[in-house]
Each structure stands twice: as structure tokens, then as C-alpha cells.
Amino acid sequence: MPDTAEPAEDRQAKADSAGTRGASALVIARGAAAGLLAAAATEAGCGEVVIVPSDSVALVRLLRASAPPRFVLADTGGIGGSFVPLLRTMADPDLDVPLLLRLDPLKGRRALGVAHHLGLTAAVVSVDSGVAELAASLAGLREAAPSVPADALTAEALTSAIVARNIVTRYQPQVRLADAEPLALEALARWEHPVRGLLGAAEFVPLAEGAGLGATLADRVMRSAVEDLAALHRRGVRLRMAFNLPLDVLLHPATADRLAEAVASAGLPAEALTIELTESQIAHDLGAVRAAALRLRDQRFGVSIDDFSLNAAQAGLVSLPFSEMKLDRSLVLAARDDRAARGALGAVVRMAHRLGLLIVAEGIETPATWQMARDLGADLAQGWMVGRPMPAVAVPAWLAAWQRAIALGAASAPASSAFGA
């Protein structure tokens, strides 16, 4: 999928109306500090308070959050080497969790600088602060949530961001439904904007395409994804990678060769990459898309139909030379709630399997949708219950936690309805 993150104002409105942010808090602290921060969270009205001893444990919990906490509170004793990856994960548009830090002044200034650079709502309090002061600071954070700036994003700013490598990638994992084995990551573009914080692709990809920057942006994301995947492979994390390409880039005759050069230079096999193209793009020129897909398959790349809908099956798109089909989140949720939709989707899955396509079900956020996707015959699961979008540096931590969950037989069920696993 090109991106799951919505524009900030739409995301906040949905969160407020649906109550996806419960009255909960995640406390990162040890010993007496943990009790102090938990008491402050309770005083501030956070009904469920979860205490973890370190930022590495907090990172893993947030990566599988079915609904994020209202606040994260961290003490100096709980902060270590996973702190920056934790902040980068918290800043993703789908989480965006306010942060209260109990640190000494020097560490506080440094941490606050990183948090504000990522667009997080954050505050620092003294290590001498008591429960009442901490609770008041949490109330202040609730009121201090930044509003969405009215200034329009510009092509010039986006061009500068691409050049400065402020277009970054986040990765959402995909696991096999049959046995929960991790198999792949999907690369999602983000813009680290100096004023607005971390922006989802939906907020700037249309600007890029309208300004003729689509190919430049796609090249930046592709190179970032290949670099990160190569680094993960060197660490023994041998997952596949999927990312989206705009139609004009896919149709260019040199694209397959350019991708082949990129993976060869990184020491990766071509089979490690899957190129995604959305259904709406495919429908524009079936003949040209067929030729482009064949060029990619000839180079041993996977090719995926992204955001697949039942209309695509009626149009015969599944007969094109793809290796994978991704069921759109809305389609999966409709099948969960409607027997007729479930039957129609099951027929499409069976047809796609006969053509040799791998089926990825998006929107897997609960054990019920996991089981339904498995019953339909889908092969892979992707969604918040598996893992939220994360920086590449957080992938090994997610993987280790997921594999522990497999060993315990709990990978397909989040441990808390509020957040975490």
C-alpha cells in the first residue's frame, strides 16, 4: 500500500470520535521512579497504566499497539540505546503519542530537541518533580497538542527535502498466516518536515506527482529501502521488501535494469524485492503494464497488485503477470462484517491462487480478522496487530519479540486491548 497514514486533521477527528486513544499511559521507568510516574498518570486520569523497565521493551509494545496509549512517561533510569528509535516510532502519523520526560536538564534539552524535530508533543520535568507537578504537566501536554499549520506544502520544499534526505522510510511487517513466520516488510514514505513533524505519504505524494517529482521521490524511497534491506540482511534479518512505484516510473523501459543494478550493488538477490502498483494505476493501460511487469519478472523481481478490490477481479487484472495480490484493508474489514462480501472475496482468493498469486491481507488488527483472513485462504497478514510502521533500526527488536510470541503460541493475539504485546 502506498501509505496507511491519513492527513493529520482527518486522523485526529477519527481518533476523537472512535475513542482509539483510551485513557491509558505507558511508563518507562524502574524502581521508585516507576511508582511515581504511575501515580502521576493515575492522578491525571489515565485508567490503565502499564509499566515497562526500558525503552527497548516500550518500543516492542508500541510496535504492536492495537490502540496507542494516551501518553508515554519516561524516567532517566529507563532510557537507553533504543530511545531514538522509540521516538521515531512514536512520531509516526498513525501513533503520534505525547511524551513526558523526567530527566536532568542537559539530557532533557537533548531529548526535547530530538522529539520536537520529529514533531512530537513533548515536555521535560525535573527529576525532583512530585506527583502533583507531574500530573499537571500531563494535563498541559493534553492541551498543548499542536494544530495543523495552514500553510500549504510546496514543490520547492519537497524538492529540498528529497535532496536533504528528509524523505525517510518506515517499514511495516508481513507474516505468514499459516504459522506466523515473518517474511517481508513494506516500505512507506514519510517526510520529516521541519514544522509539521513526520508526514504520511498521503500528505505529499499527490504534490510530488502533480509537480513532476514522482520519479525523483520514488528513486529516493527505492534507494533508502534497498540500503536498509541490505543492512538488515547483513545482520541476519533476511526478509523481503515491497515498495510502491508510480505508473510512469514502472512503465519506463529502463526501470527494471535500474532496480537490478541497485540490488546487485547492495549485494541483494532480486527475489528480495517486490514492486507494488495500485489497481487504479494498472487500469490505465493494461498492455503497457503487462509489458512492464514482464520486464520486472524477467529480472526475478516480484510484482504486486496493491489496494486490490473486487472491481479489479471483474476487470480481469488478476490475469496480468503479477506474483502477488494485496487485499485492501477496506475489503478485508467488509468481509469481516458481511457474509456476502466474505463469499465474494473467498472466490477471488481461490481464483488468484489458481493463477499462482500470493495473497496479502491488509488491515489485520484483531485476532478475529487474522482468523477470517486465514479461513479465506490468504497467505500473509499485514496490519497493526502484526506491527506498526517502524524505522529500520527497530525491525530487529520487533522480529525478536515476534519470534518469542511464536514460541509461546501468542503471535496472533495482542496482549492488551489498549496497547502493546
C-alpha positions as CSV (number, residue, x, y, z in Angstrom):
1,M,0.0,0.0,0.0
2,P,1.4,3.5,-0.8
3,D,0.6,4.7,2.7
4,T,-1.8,3.9,5.6
5,A,-1.4,7.3,7.3
6,E,-4.1,9.8,6.8
7,P,-3.8,13.6,6.8
8,A,-3.4,14.8,10.4
9,E,-6.7,16.6,10.8
10,D,-8.7,13.6,9.5
11,R,-6.7,11.2,11.7
12,Q,-7.3,13.3,14.8
13,A,-11.1,13.6,14.1
14,K,-11.4,9.8,13.7
15,A,-9.4,9.2,16.9
16,D,-11.6,11.6,18.8
17,S,-14.9,10.1,17.5
18,A,-13.9,6.5,17.7
19,G,-12.0,6.7,21.1
20,T,-9.0,4.9,19.7
21,R,-6.9,6.7,22.3
22,G,-8.0,5.3,25.6
23,A,-7.3,6.8,29.0
24,S,-4.0,4.9,29.2
25,A,-0.4,5.6,29.9
26,L,2.9,3.8,29.2
27,V,5.5,4.3,31.9
28,I,9.2,3.7,31.1
29,A,11.0,3.6,34.5
30,R,12.4,1.4,37.2
31,G,12.1,1.2,41.0
32,A,10.6,4.2,42.9
33,A,10.5,6.3,39.7
34,A,8.1,3.8,38.1
35,G,5.7,4.2,41.1
36,L,6.0,7.9,41.0
37,L,5.2,8.2,37.3
38,A,2.4,5.7,37.5
39,A,0.8,7.6,40.4
40,A,1.0,10.8,38.3
41,A,-0.6,9.1,35.4
42,T,-3.4,7.8,37.6
43,E,-3.8,11.3,39.1
44,A,-4.1,12.7,35.6
45,G,-7.0,10.3,34.8
46,C,-5.2,7.5,32.9
47,G,-7.2,4.5,33.9
48,E,-4.8,1.8,32.6
49,V,-1.1,2.3,33.4
50,V,1.4,-0.1,32.0
51,I,5.0,0.0,33.5
52,V,8.0,-1.3,31.5
53,P,11.6,-1.1,32.7
54,S,13.3,0.1,29.5
55,D,12.9,2.0,26.2
56,S,13.6,-1.3,24.3
57,V,10.6,-3.0,25.9
58,A,8.4,0.1,25.3
59,L,9.4,0.1,21.7
60,V,8.2,-3.5,21.2
61,R,4.9,-2.8,22.9
62,L,4.2,0.2,20.7
63,L,5.1,-1.6,17.6
64,R,2.1,-4.0,18.1
65,A,-0.2,-1.4,19.6
66,S,-3.9,-2.1,18.6
67,A,-4.6,1.3,20.1
68,P,-1.9,3.7,21.3
69,P,-1.6,5.0,24.8
70,R,-2.7,8.5,25.7
71,F,0.8,9.4,27.0
72,V,4.2,7.9,27.3
73,L,6.1,8.9,30.5
74,A,9.8,8.1,30.7
75,D,12.4,8.4,33.5
76,T,16.1,8.7,33.1
77,G,16.6,5.2,34.5
78,G,14.5,3.6,31.7
79,I,16.2,5.4,28.8
80,G,19.0,3.6,26.9
81,G,20.0,2.7,23.4
82,S,16.5,2.3,22.0
83,F,15.4,5.8,22.9
84,V,15.8,7.4,19.5
85,P,14.1,4.5,17.6
86,L,11.3,4.7,20.2
87,L,10.8,8.4,19.5
88,R,10.8,7.8,15.7
89,T,8.2,5.2,16.1
90,M,6.1,7.4,18.4
91,A,6.2,10.2,15.9
92,D,4.7,8.1,13.0
93,P,1.4,9.7,11.9
94,D,-0.5,6.5,13.0
95,L,0.7,6.9,16.6
96,D,1.8,10.4,17.4
97,V,1.9,9.9,21.2
98,P,2.7,12.8,23.6
99,L,5.8,12.3,25.7
100,L,6.7,13.5,29.3
101,L,10.3,13.1,30.2
102,R,11.7,13.1,33.8
103,L,15.4,14.0,33.2
104,D,18.2,16.1,34.3
105,P,18.4,19.5,32.4
106,L,21.2,18.5,30.0
107,K,19.7,15.2,28.9
108,G,16.3,16.9,28.9
109,R,17.3,19.5,26.4
110,R,18.9,17.0,24.1
111,A,15.8,14.6,24.2
112,L,13.4,17.5,23.7
113,G,15.4,18.7,20.7
114,V,15.0,15.2,19.0
115,A,11.3,15.0,20.0
116,H,10.5,18.4,18.6
117,H,12.4,17.8,15.4
118,L,10.2,14.7,14.8
119,G,7.1,16.8,15.6
120,L,6.2,15.1,18.9
121,T,4.4,16.9,21.6
122,A,6.8,16.6,24.5
123,A,7.8,18.2,27.8
124,V,10.6,17.7,30.3
125,V,10.2,17.9,34.1
126,S,12.8,17.9,36.8
127,V,13.9,14.7,38.5
128,D,12.8,16.4,41.7
129,S,9.2,16.7,40.5
130,G,6.4,15.2,42.6
131,V,3.2,13.5,41.7
132,A,1.1,16.8,41.6
133,E,3.6,18.5,39.3
134,L,3.9,15.5,37.0
135,A,0.1,15.2,36.8
136,A,-0.1,18.9,36.0
137,S,2.5,18.5,33.3
138,L,0.5,15.7,31.7
139,A,-2.6,17.9,31.7
140,G,-0.5,20.6,30.0
141,L,0.6,18.1,27.3
142,R,-3.0,17.3,26.6
143,E,-3.7,20.9,26.0
144,A,-0.5,21.5,24.0
145,A,-1.2,19.2,21.1
146,P,-0.1,21.2,18.1
147,S,-2.6,22.3,15.5
148,V,-2.1,21.5,11.8
149,P,-0.4,24.5,10.1
150,A,-2.4,26.2,7.5
151,D,0.5,26.9,5.1
152,A,0.4,24.7,2.0
153,L,3.2,22.3,1.3
154,T,5.2,23.4,-1.8
155,A,7.0,21.6,-4.5
156,E,10.1,23.7,-3.7
157,A,10.1,22.5,-0.1
158,L,9.6,18.9,-1.2
159,T,12.5,19.1,-3.7
160,S,14.7,20.4,-0.9
161,A,13.5,17.6,1.4
162,I,14.4,14.9,-1.2
163,V,17.9,16.4,-1.7
164,A,18.5,16.7,2.1
165,R,17.3,13.1,2.6
166,N,14.4,14.3,4.8
167,I,12.2,11.8,2.9
168,V,12.6,8.8,5.1
169,T,11.1,5.3,5.1
170,R,9.2,3.3,7.7
171,Y,8.6,-0.4,7.4
172,Q,5.5,-2.5,8.2
173,P,6.0,-6.2,8.6
174,Q,4.1,-9.0,6.8
175,V,3.9,-12.5,8.3
176,R,2.6,-15.9,7.0
177,L,-0.9,-16.7,8.3
178,A,-0.3,-20.4,8.4
179,D,2.4,-20.3,11.1
180,A,3.1,-16.6,11.8
181,E,6.5,-16.7,10.2
182,P,7.9,-13.2,9.4
183,L,8.5,-12.9,5.6
184,A,8.5,-9.4,4.4
185,L,8.4,-5.6,5.0
186,E,6.5,-2.9,3.2
187,A,8.4,0.4,2.8
188,L,6.3,3.5,3.4
189,A,7.5,7.0,2.7
190,R,7.5,9.7,5.4
191,W,8.6,13.4,5.2
192,E,10.4,14.7,8.3
193,H,9.0,18.2,7.9
194,P,10.7,21.0,10.0
195,V,7.4,22.5,11.1
196,R,4.8,19.8,10.7
197,G,6.8,16.9,12.0
198,L,6.5,13.4,10.4
199,L,4.1,13.4,7.5
200,G,2.5,10.4,5.9
201,A,2.8,9.8,2.1
202,A,-0.9,10.8,1.6
203,E,0.1,14.3,2.5
204,F,2.8,14.8,0.0
205,V,2.8,12.1,-2.8
206,P,0.0,13.9,-4.7
207,L,2.1,17.1,-4.6
208,A,5.1,15.2,-5.9
209,E,3.1,13.7,-8.8
210,G,1.5,17.0,-9.7
211,A,4.8,18.8,-9.7
212,G,6.6,16.2,-11.8
213,L,8.6,14.9,-8.8
214,G,7.1,11.4,-8.7
215,A,10.1,9.7,-10.3
216,T,12.6,11.6,-8.1
217,L,10.7,10.8,-4.9
218,A,10.3,7.1,-6.0
219,D,14.1,6.9,-6.6
220,R,14.8,8.3,-3.1
221,V,12.4,5.8,-1.5
222,M,13.8,2.9,-3.5
223,R,17.4,3.6,-2.7
224,S,16.5,4.1,1.0
225,A,14.6,0.8,1.1
226,V,17.4,-1.1,-0.7
227,E,20.0,0.3,1.7
228,D,18.0,-0.5,4.8
229,L,17.2,-4.0,3.5
230,A,20.9,-4.7,2.7
231,A,21.8,-3.6,6.3
232,L,19.2,-5.9,7.8
233,H,20.4,-8.8,5.7
234,R,23.9,-8.2,7.0
235,R,22.5,-8.5,10.5
236,G,20.9,-11.8,9.6
237,V,17.4,-10.4,9.2
238,R,16.6,-11.9,5.8
239,L,13.2,-10.5,5.0
240,R,11.8,-9.5,1.6
241,M,10.9,-5.8,0.9
242,A,8.0,-4.3,-1.0
243,F,7.5,-0.7,-2.1
244,N,5.3,1.2,-4.5
245,L,6.3,2.7,-7.8
246,P,4.3,5.4,-9.7
247,L,2.9,4.2,-13.0
248,D,5.2,6.4,-15.2
249,V,8.3,5.0,-13.4
250,L,7.1,1.5,-13.8
251,L,6.4,1.9,-17.5
252,H,9.9,3.4,-18.2
253,P,11.9,0.7,-20.2
254,A,15.0,1.3,-18.0
255,T,13.3,0.8,-14.6
256,A,13.9,-3.0,-14.4
257,D,17.6,-2.6,-15.2
258,R,18.0,0.3,-12.8
259,L,16.4,-1.8,-10.0
260,A,18.6,-4.7,-10.9
261,E,21.7,-2.5,-10.6
262,A,20.6,-1.2,-7.3
263,V,20.1,-4.6,-5.7
264,A,23.3,-6.0,-7.2
265,S,25.3,-3.1,-5.8
266,A,23.8,-3.7,-2.4
267,G,24.5,-7.5,-2.5
268,L,20.8,-8.4,-2.5
269,P,19.1,-11.0,-4.7
270,A,16.4,-9.6,-7.0
271,E,13.9,-12.0,-5.4
272,A,14.2,-9.9,-2.2
273,L,12.2,-7.0,-3.8
274,T,8.5,-6.8,-4.7
275,I,7.3,-3.8,-6.7
276,E,3.8,-2.7,-5.9
277,L,1.4,-0.9,-8.3
278,T,-2.1,0.2,-7.2
279,E,-5.2,-1.1,-9.0
280,S,-6.2,2.3,-10.2
281,Q,-2.9,2.8,-11.9
282,I,-2.9,-0.6,-13.6
283,A,-6.3,0.1,-15.2
284,H,-4.9,2.9,-17.3
285,D,-3.1,0.8,-19.9
286,L,-3.2,-2.9,-19.5
287,G,-0.9,-3.6,-22.4
288,A,1.8,-1.3,-21.2
289,V,1.5,-2.6,-17.7
290,R,1.8,-6.2,-18.8
291,A,5.0,-5.4,-20.7
292,A,6.5,-3.6,-17.7
293,A,5.5,-6.4,-15.3
294,L,7.2,-8.9,-17.6
295,R,10.4,-6.9,-17.7
296,L,10.4,-6.9,-13.8
297,R,9.6,-10.6,-13.7
298,D,12.4,-11.4,-16.2
299,Q,14.8,-9.8,-13.7
300,R,13.3,-12.0,-10.9
301,F,11.5,-9.2,-9.0
302,G,8.1,-9.8,-7.5
303,V,5.3,-7.6,-8.8
304,S,2.2,-6.9,-6.7
305,I,-1.3,-5.6,-7.4
306,D,-1.8,-3.2,-4.4
307,D,-5.1,-1.9,-3.0
308,F,-7.0,-4.7,-4.8
309,S,-10.8,-4.5,-4.9
310,L,-13.5,-6.8,-6.3
311,N,-13.8,-4.4,-9.3
312,A,-10.2,-5.4,-10.2
313,A,-11.3,-9.1,-10.4
314,Q,-14.1,-8.2,-12.7
315,A,-11.7,-6.2,-14.9
316,G,-9.5,-9.3,-15.3
317,L,-6.5,-7.6,-13.8
318,V,-5.5,-10.8,-11.9
319,S,-4.6,-12.4,-15.2
320,L,-1.7,-10.0,-15.7
321,P,1.8,-11.4,-14.9
322,F,1.9,-10.5,-11.2
323,S,3.3,-12.6,-8.4
324,E,1.2,-11.1,-5.5
325,M,-2.2,-9.5,-4.8
326,K,-2.8,-7.3,-1.8
327,L,-6.3,-7.2,-0.4
328,D,-7.2,-3.6,0.5
329,R,-7.9,-3.0,4.2
330,S,-11.5,-1.8,3.4
331,L,-12.1,-5.1,1.6
332,V,-10.9,-7.2,4.5
333,L,-13.0,-5.3,7.0
334,A,-16.1,-5.6,4.8
335,A,-15.6,-9.3,4.5
336,R,-15.3,-9.5,8.3
337,D,-18.7,-7.8,8.8
338,D,-20.6,-9.1,5.8
339,R,-21.2,-12.7,4.7
340,A,-21.8,-11.9,1.1
341,A,-18.6,-9.8,0.9
342,R,-16.8,-12.7,2.5
343,G,-18.0,-15.2,0.0
344,A,-17.1,-12.9,-3.0
345,L,-13.7,-12.3,-1.6
346,G,-13.1,-16.0,-1.0
347,A,-13.9,-16.7,-4.7
348,V,-11.3,-14.1,-5.7
349,V,-8.7,-15.6,-3.5
350,R,-9.3,-19.0,-4.9
351,M,-9.0,-17.7,-8.5
352,A,-5.8,-15.8,-7.7
353,H,-4.3,-18.9,-6.1
354,R,-5.1,-20.9,-9.3
355,L,-3.0,-18.3,-11.1
356,G,-0.2,-18.7,-8.7
357,L,-0.5,-15.4,-6.9
358,L,0.5,-14.9,-3.2
359,I,-2.3,-13.2,-1.3
360,V,-1.6,-10.5,1.3
361,A,-4.4,-9.4,3.6
362,E,-4.1,-5.8,4.9
363,G,-5.9,-4.4,7.9
364,I,-5.2,-7.3,10.3
365,E,-5.8,-5.6,13.6
366,T,-7.6,-8.2,15.7
367,P,-7.5,-12.0,16.2
368,A,-10.9,-12.2,14.5
369,T,-9.6,-10.6,11.3
370,W,-6.5,-12.8,11.5
371,Q,-8.6,-15.9,11.6
372,M,-11.0,-14.7,8.9
373,A,-8.1,-13.9,6.5
374,R,-6.7,-17.4,7.2
375,D,-10.0,-19.0,6.6
376,L,-10.4,-17.2,3.3
377,G,-7.0,-18.7,2.2
378,A,-4.9,-15.5,2.4
379,D,-1.2,-16.2,2.7
380,L,0.3,-13.2,4.5
381,A,-1.1,-10.8,7.1
382,Q,-0.2,-7.1,7.5
383,G,-1.7,-4.7,10.0
384,W,-1.3,-3.1,13.4
385,M,-1.7,-6.5,15.2
386,V,1.4,-7.7,13.4
387,G,3.3,-4.5,13.6
388,R,3.0,-0.8,13.0
389,P,5.3,1.2,10.6
390,M,8.7,1.4,12.2
391,P,12.2,2.7,11.4
392,A,14.6,0.1,10.0
393,V,16.6,0.2,13.3
394,A,13.6,-1.1,15.2
395,V,13.0,-4.1,12.9
396,P,15.3,-6.5,14.8
397,A,13.6,-5.7,18.1
398,W,10.2,-6.3,16.5
399,L,11.4,-9.5,15.0
400,A,12.9,-10.9,18.2
401,A,9.7,-10.1,20.1
402,W,7.5,-11.6,17.4
403,Q,9.6,-14.8,17.3
404,R,9.3,-15.1,21.1
405,A,5.5,-14.7,20.7
406,I,5.5,-17.5,18.1
407,A,7.4,-19.8,20.5
408,L,4.7,-19.0,23.2
409,G,1.9,-19.5,20.7
410,A,0.7,-15.9,21.1
411,A,1.9,-14.2,17.9
412,S,-1.7,-13.8,16.5
413,A,-3.1,-12.2,19.6
414,P,-2.1,-8.8,21.1
415,A,-1.6,-8.9,24.9
416,S,-3.6,-5.8,25.6
417,S,-6.7,-4.3,24.1
418,A,-5.3,-0.9,25.0
419,F,-1.8,-1.2,23.6
420,G,1.2,-3.4,23.3
421,A,2.1,-7.1,23.0
